[in-house]
Amino acid sequence: MQLVFEQLFGGDGETQTLVDLIDYEPDEKDQAYIDTVVTGVREHAGELDAQIAACLRGWTLERLSRVDLAILRLAVFEMQYMNLPAPVAINEAVELTRKYSQEESCSFVNGVLGTISRKLSAQA
């Protein structure tokens, strides 16, 4: 999530950020996941944002906090492109929101992702 967040501010989302910020050196499996997610979110950002925007009621993408947007992008990408079960992606997103955003944002993120999950299920 931190690397996706960094991209929102023009950063490159490289793994070195994790090493520098939180002293985390990913193993090979984690590195593969990080590369897939960071690249995928960057390549599909417009599509992910369109899906998120379609589920916002009384909000726009521009009004969302950057943290919440990064979390939403990550979760939608995982559900749509990595076949992560929706309940798992949504739970992880809510936990990230609880840790990095405001408590009030948890129900918002949960609601948006629940709507997107139902739409993705209907398309399958």
C-alpha positions as CSV (number, residue, x, y, z in Angstrom):
1,M,0.0,0.0,0.0
2,Q,2.8,2.4,0.8
3,L,4.3,2.0,-2.7
4,V,0.9,2.6,-4.3
5,F,0.5,5.6,-2.1
6,E,3.9,6.9,-3.2
7,Q,2.9,6.7,-6.8
8,L,0.0,9.1,-6.1
9,F,2.7,11.7,-5.4
10,G,4.7,11.0,-8.5
11,G,7.1,8.5,-6.9
12,D,8.2,5.4,-8.7
13,G,6.9,2.9,-6.1
14,E,10.2,1.1,-6.0
15,T,11.0,-1.5,-3.3
16,Q,13.9,0.6,-2.1
17,T,11.2,2.9,-0.5
18,L,10.3,0.0,1.8
19,V,13.9,-0.5,2.8
20,D,14.4,3.2,3.4
21,L,11.2,3.9,5.2
22,I,10.4,0.8,7.3
23,D,13.7,-1.2,7.1
24,Y,12.0,-4.1,5.3
25,E,13.9,-6.2,2.8
26,P,11.4,-8.4,1.0
27,D,12.1,-12.0,0.2
28,E,11.7,-13.4,-3.3
29,K,8.0,-14.2,-2.9
30,D,7.2,-10.8,-1.4
31,Q,9.2,-9.1,-4.1
32,A,7.2,-10.9,-6.8
33,Y,3.9,-9.8,-5.2
34,I,5.1,-6.2,-4.8
35,D,6.3,-6.0,-8.4
36,T,3.0,-7.4,-9.7
37,V,0.9,-5.0,-7.6
38,V,2.8,-1.8,-8.0
39,T,3.2,-2.3,-11.8
40,G,-0.4,-3.5,-12.2
41,V,-1.9,-0.6,-10.2
42,R,0.1,1.9,-12.2
43,E,-0.9,0.3,-15.5
44,H,-4.6,0.0,-14.6
45,A,-5.0,3.2,-12.5
46,G,-7.5,4.8,-14.9
47,E,-9.7,1.7,-15.0
48,L,-9.4,1.2,-11.2
49,D,-10.3,4.8,-10.6
50,A,-13.3,4.5,-12.9
51,Q,-14.6,1.5,-11.0
52,I,-14.1,3.3,-7.7
53,A,-15.7,6.6,-8.9
54,A,-18.7,4.7,-10.1
55,C,-19.4,3.5,-6.6
56,L,-19.0,6.9,-4.9
57,R,-22.2,8.6,-3.7
58,G,-21.8,12.3,-3.0
59,W,-18.0,12.1,-3.4
60,T,-15.5,12.4,-6.2
61,L,-12.0,10.8,-6.5
62,E,-10.5,14.3,-5.9
63,R,-12.2,14.5,-2.5
64,L,-10.9,11.2,-1.3
65,S,-7.8,11.1,0.9
66,R,-4.8,9.8,-0.9
67,V,-4.4,7.1,1.6
68,D,-8.0,5.9,1.1
69,L,-7.5,6.0,-2.7
70,A,-4.3,4.0,-2.5
71,I,-6.0,1.4,-0.4
72,L,-9.0,1.2,-2.7
73,R,-6.8,0.9,-5.8
74,L,-4.8,-1.9,-4.2
75,A,-7.9,-3.9,-3.1
76,V,-9.7,-3.5,-6.4
77,F,-6.6,-4.6,-8.3
78,E,-6.2,-7.6,-6.0
79,M,-9.8,-8.7,-6.5
80,Q,-9.9,-8.1,-10.2
81,Y,-6.5,-9.1,-11.4
82,M,-5.0,-11.3,-8.8
83,N,-8.2,-13.3,-8.0
84,L,-7.9,-12.6,-4.3
85,P,-11.2,-13.5,-2.8
86,A,-13.2,-10.4,-2.2
87,P,-13.7,-10.9,1.6
88,V,-10.0,-11.3,2.0
89,A,-9.2,-8.2,0.0
90,I,-11.9,-6.1,1.7
91,N,-10.8,-7.2,5.2
92,E,-7.1,-6.4,4.4
93,A,-8.2,-3.0,3.0
94,V,-10.3,-2.2,6.1
95,E,-7.3,-3.1,8.3
96,L,-5.0,-0.9,6.3
97,T,-7.5,1.9,6.5
98,R,-7.7,1.4,10.3
99,K,-3.9,1.6,10.5
100,Y,-3.2,4.4,8.1
101,S,-6.3,6.5,7.7
102,Q,-9.2,7.6,9.9
103,E,-11.5,5.2,11.8
104,E,-14.5,6.8,10.0
105,S,-13.0,5.8,6.6
106,C,-13.2,2.1,7.5
107,S,-17.0,1.9,6.8
108,F,-16.6,4.0,3.7
109,V,-13.8,1.8,2.2
110,N,-15.8,-1.3,3.2
111,G,-18.9,0.0,1.5
112,V,-17.1,1.0,-1.8
113,L,-15.3,-2.3,-2.0
114,G,-18.4,-4.3,-1.2
115,T,-20.2,-2.6,-4.1
116,I,-17.3,-3.2,-6.5
117,S,-17.1,-6.9,-5.3
118,R,-20.8,-7.4,-6.1
119,K,-20.3,-5.8,-9.6
120,L,-17.3,-8.0,-10.3
121,S,-19.3,-11.1,-9.2
122,A,-22.2,-10.2,-11.5
123,Q,-19.8,-9.9,-14.4
124,A,-18.3,-13.3,-13.8
